[in-house]
């Protein structure tokens, strides 16, 4: 049977559940995922030399890493050619592109340093999200940035984040759509602190100063991300979940939940519906933490599927800013992008194919035996045949055939890089 014939059979089966697969595929096609540029070069960027610092670490040394803007852009293009639908690229400030002989520090970054990204985006129909880079810098050596007691250090990072708001507004204007700008800091302490309040008070002061600059709030969607701990700050993190959610709620910005940034027994999927009750929008970084925030490639695992279910069945597709965040240097980096992005889309498809209204009714009516039966039976429905149709209608390889393209690109491009 052809892909189309298998799809027609699946369409009929899902139709008996009240699910219109044609509508599902149209919906999925219009859900953008912001693909993180930093998977392509191990979070190094172009504005500094040296290793990652500030609670971030990449492991592995797979050959072919991008080391120039041109290489990274080519790799992004290749990845998008294998991912169905239209998506965004999530940039970090350290990916500024300077003219030859020019270099400015992060507190002096300007929109012009991202003009080549805008050119790349317009050529490929790609929009951007953005992030200040508060790590891997001499001013972040003590793992204290926006919460630093050193006023010179604190002001440097405040100025950096202000610059990033201006850059985000520039990106939004050029692309004609909003740019989510996410603030995350690595600030914390390795051992038990003597003062937990002081650093958070300074962080609050810094955020107040950053948000005080004039900017178009329709264009720049400022997000604030929490973290439970990091390398070298195992005992205390300034930007805790309680701090970031409270600050965002009080100041009209967006809470960003990264499912690797909580204690191992916490799941973001359970947080989403509560957050949606009290927030117009929320933002997500979907990753896969193994024992801790290790940022493994996203799989089609239980939590990824549960996250997608909560987005879909709460009619929150337009209210959730969806991005991925992981960096694996132990495997082909383009394959890592493609696997993670396609898995996030598969999770969304799985959620869209569920008879969510019917399942809610069964729960509300207390028909829990039937609910369990139906939830289990759906698991063996021909989900893969619908996914293959989605890939074919979007002009990307079906099934695992995309991997041949990656291997060819690796042999002809990646392995020839210095």
N, C-alpha and C positions, 0 to 999 in steps of 0.2 A: 504493500500500500504506500502511496505517496504521503508526504507531509500533509497535504491538503485533505486527502481522504481520511487520514487518521484524525485530523482536526474536526472534520464534519461528524465523525462518529463520537468524538469527545463532546462536541457541541450539543449533540442530541442527549447525551447522558447528563451533562450539567444542566441542560434545559429542564429536565424532569425535576431538578431541585429548585427551579425558578431562577437560575443564573443564566444570563445572556452573555455568552462568551465573546460575541462581537463587541458588545459594549465594554466588557472587561478589557479587551485588548486596546480599544481606543482610549480608555482611561489610563491604562498603564503607559501607553506611548507618551502621554502628557505629564508624567510624573518625573521632574528633573531630580537627579542626584548630583550633588556637588563632589566631584572626584578630586581628591587631594593630590596636588602636584608633588608633594614631598615623598611619595612612594618611589618616584622615578630616580631620585638621586640620594636617598638615605637622609633626608632632611638637612642637607648641607647648605643649599642655596648658592648665591653668587656674590654675596657681599663680604665674605670672610673665608679664611682658610683655617683648617684645624678641626678637631673633633667636636661632637655634640657635647654640650654641658647644660646643666640646669634641670636635672631630673628626667632627661630624655636619653635614650640609648638605642642604637640600631645594631643588630647582630647579623653577621654573615658578610661574605665578600664575593658574591656571585659576579662573574665578569660582565662587562658591558654597561656599567653605570653611566648615566648621563653626567657630563661635567661642564657643559656649556648650555646657554639658553637654546641654541639651535638644536642640540641633541635632545634636550628635554621636550621641546615642542614637537619634534619629530616623533618621539616616543608616545606623547600624549595623542597625537593624531593617529598613530598606529593602534593604540588601545581603543580609541573611540570608533575606529573602523570595525571593531569586533564586538562592540557593545550596542545592543538595540536601543532606539530612542534618542532623544536629544537631552544632553546633560550640561552641567556647569563644571568649571575648574575652580578649585579652592586654592588661592595663592597665599603664601606667607610673605611678610615684608622682606625677608632675607633673599627673596628671588628678584629683587630690584635689578634692572639691567642698566649699566652705566655706559656712557660713551667712552671711547678709548682715552685714557689719561684722566678720566673723571672718577671720583669716588667721594661720597659723603657718608657721614655716620648716620645711624638710624634715626636720630632725633632731627635730622635735616632732610629726610626723604621727601620727595615731591612727586606729584602725579606724572611728571615727564619721565621719571625712572621706571614707569610701567607702561609707557606708550607702545613699546614693542609687543607687550602682552595684549594690549587693546587691538593692535594691528593683526596679531595672530587670531584673536577672538573674532574679529569681523570677517576675516578670511574664511574661518571655519564655522561661523555661526555659533560661537561659544560665548556665554556670559560668565562672569567671575564673582566669587566671594573672596573675602580677604581676612587676614589675621596679622596683628602685630606679632613680632618675633622677640619675645622677652627671654631669650636664652642664647647660649653659644655666643657670648659677647663679654669683653672685659668688665663691663658694668654689671654683669650678672654672675661674677665669679663666686660670690658668697651665697648664691641662691636666694638673693633678696633683690627685688626690682621695685615694683610699685609700693611695696611695704617697707622699703629700706629706711633705717634711722638716719642714714647719711643723706642729707637734703640734696646734695649734688647728684647722687645716684637716683634718688626718687624723682627729681625733676627731669633728669635725662629720659626716664621711661615715660613719664607723663607727656613730655614733648613728643616722644616717639609715637605714642598712641593718638595724640592729637593729629600728627602728620598722617597716621593711618586712616583716621576719619576723613581727612581731606582727599586722600587717595581713593578711598572707598566711594566717596561722592563722585569723584571723577570717573571711576569705572562704571558706576550706575548711570551717569549721564551719557557716557559713550555707548553703553550697551542697551540703553532704553529700558532697563528693568532694575529692581532693587538689588543692592549688594549687601549681603550679610557680613558684618564685621565682628569677629569673635575675639574677645579678650580672655586670654588664659595666662596665668603667671605660675612659675615653678616655685614660688616663695614658700619656705618652710624651714624646719629645723630637724637635724638628725636625732637629737635627744630631747628629753622632756624640757619644754620651755619654762622660764621663770615668769614670762609675761605672755599670755595668749591674746589679751585684749589690745595691747599697744600696736602690734603689727597690723591687726585687722582695722584698727582706727586709722592708721596711716594709709592702708589700702583703700578704705572708704574715702578718705580725703583726696587721694589720687584720682579715683573714679569720678568724684564730684568735679574736680578740675578738668578732667578730660571731657566730660559731658557738657561742661559749661560753654564750650566753643559753639558758635552757630553752625548748624548743618541741617540739611533737609532730611527730616526723619522718615519721609516717604521713600527716600532713595537709599539711605544708610540704615540698616537694621542692626543696631548694636546688640550683641549677645555677650553673655558673661558665663564662663564655664568653670565648673568646680573640679576638685580632685581630692581623693582621699589621702594619697601619699605618693612619694616618688623616691628615686634613688638619692640618698643624702638628705632626705627630709622625711624619714620614716615615722617620726614621732608627732609631727605637727605640720599641718598645711594651712597657710593663711586663707586661701580661697576655698574654704570648705563648702559643702552643699548648703548648709544652713545660711552661711554668709551670702553666697551668690544668689540663691533663690530669694532671700529676703531683700537684698539690695535691688535686684531686678524688679521685683514686685513694687517696691516703693518708688522707684525712679523711672518706671515706664520703659524699661528695656527688656530684652528677651533672655530667658534662662536657657542655657544650653546644657543638655544632659549627654554625657559620654558614657556609654555602658561599660567602659573599662575603669571608670573613675569612682567606683563605689566599693564597699566591702564585698567580699566574694559571695555572700549570701543575699545581697541586694540585687534586684533586677530592675532595669529601667522600664521594661514593659509594664510593670505594675505601677510605676510612677506616672506614666503618660496620661491615663485618664484623670487622675487627680489634678495634674498640672493644667489639663485642658479646661477643667471647670473654672479655673481662676485666671487664665491667661488667654489673650486673643491668639497668640502664637507661641510656640516653643521651638527650640532647635535641637537637633540630635547629631552627635558623632557616633556612628555605628562602627564598632570594632570587635575584636575578640580577645578578651583578656584570658590568659592561661595562668591561673593562680594569682595573678596580679595584673596591673595595667601594662601588659606586654605587647599590645597592639599587633596581634597576629591577623593574618588575612581573614576577612569575613567569610564564614561558611554558611551553608543553608542549614544552620543548627536550630535547636529549639528556641533559644532566646531571640535570634534574628527573626524567626517566623512569628514569635509572640509580639515583638516590636511592630512588625508590619501589620499584624492583626489589629492592634490597638489603634494604629493610624487609620486603617481602612474602616473598621466597624464603628468607629466614633465619628465618621464623616469628617476627618481632620486632614485630608490630603492637602488642602490649601492652607492649613494652619500650622503644618510642621515643616520646618526648614531641614531638609534631609541631606546629610553629608557623611562621607566615610573618613576614617582616620586610622591608618595603620601603616607600618613601614617594615617590610621584610626584605632584608638583603641576602637571605640565604637561598632564594629562588629567583628565577627570571622575573624582573621587576614589572615588565609589561604583563606577563601572565598573572602576577599578583593583582594588578589593577583589574584585569578582565574577570578573573575568578570572583573577586570581591564585588565588583559592580553587578555582574550577572547574577550573583547569589542574592544581592539585595533586591534586585528586580524579581527574581524567582519568589522570594519571600512575599513581596507585594502582590505578585500574581496569585500565589497560594491563598492569600487573604481575600483578594478580590473574587476568587472562585468559590469562596465559602458562602453558603446561604445564611448570611449573618442575621438578617431579620428573623428568619425562622428559628435559628438557634437561640436568639434572645427571647423569643416567645416561649420556647420550651423551658427556658430557665425561669422566666417570670411566672409561668403556670405550674412550676414545681414538677415538671415531667422529666426528672433527672435521669431516669433509666433510658428514655428515648433520646435525650440529649447526648448522653455518653455514647450510645450506639451510633447516632448520626455523626458525631465528631470523629469517631474511629473509622467509620465506613468511608468518609470523605478522603481519608488518608491514602486510600488505594484507587481513587478516581484517576483518570488519565490526564493528570496535570502536565506531564511531560509533553504530551501531544499538543496541548495548547501553547506551551512555551516554545516548541519548535515552530509552530505557525507564527508566533510573534516574531521570532528571529527571521524567518523567511520573509514576512511581509515588511520587515525593516531593513532587508538587504544585508544581513550579517550571517556568518556561518551558523549552521544548525548543529546542535549537539557538540561533540568534542572536536569537530572538524576545524574549529578556529585555532586549535593548538598548532596545526601544521603551518599556519601563517606566522605564528610567533616563532617557531623553530627556524623558519626560513629567514625571518627578519634577524634573528639572533646570529645566524651563520653569515649573512650578507652585510649586516650593519653592526650589531653589538660587539661581536668578537673581533672586529677590525678597529675598535676604538683603543686608544692608548690607555 
